């Protein structure tokens, strides 16, 4: 079939890159602005909602996948996957315009996650060292729900500096596409290169100094999409690609979010309150530019991509040991940032209390 020819996919991906760049440029002229406040890392009001370009690229890739695999039109999970992703994107775009509360966005994410579960997309089994592959049974549903909502917000929280989330989305999608292609996952491969193409077109205007931001329509959407793709690849692809691939590829985002929430919980702070205490934000406040911080995150992506490749060559529950090097890397990075942030007076009980009084 012509549409399954590699050259066709390359040309289509190139078209999506161009389309994403054009859409990003158009959105930069739409006055949906991110006005800086005391927690912002930018100094002047900047257009946001550039993530619309990634949503359009996703739609193009989803249509390409249906053209290559006509049976998808009759698959309920396909429509549940596409519909839930568009729900997250639509609500996030509405929030970019109207500035709704976090609870409003969170509820919409839970609805989207519930839609995914209703269409049978769940993590059915996990490999545990010393135990083996475990069938999760009813635990599949709450576990998948937490994964979908958790990664959606983790990616959203990490979108705070020029080029950071866009570049990570690009690299993650490239690695995921290569790994799923190797495992025979055609649907996941097409969706992955669609995200990569959208991110590449967007990054042209988002790399430091950014002319436009991704906005929640980009960050929340991409986070949810990556989370759902991990479940699809493990659940619906012929090769049953390991669910662990996506957590590996985005381990630095997951670690930063979990570590920051843990620190704030220990300090008795409001976990839903906006702040600038993520590791990457502290790294920036230490005097390192957006470009340096973003590139450091890209390098972590490369390490994690390499380890994901290694992980797929390991059988069974032993695959989890592949996470040990990236965990040690993140622990070392966190220790380095926190030590210097304490010396600079950027973290501590008094700093947290001052931040809360500013609200």
Helices and strands as residue ranges (DSSP letters): G 2-4, H 6-29, E 33-34, E 46-47, H 52-68, G 70-74, H 76-98, H 102-118, E 125-128, E 132-135, H 139-157, H 164-182, H 186-206, H 216-235, H 244-249, H 251-266, H 279-285, H 290-311, G 316-322, H 323-343, H 349-358
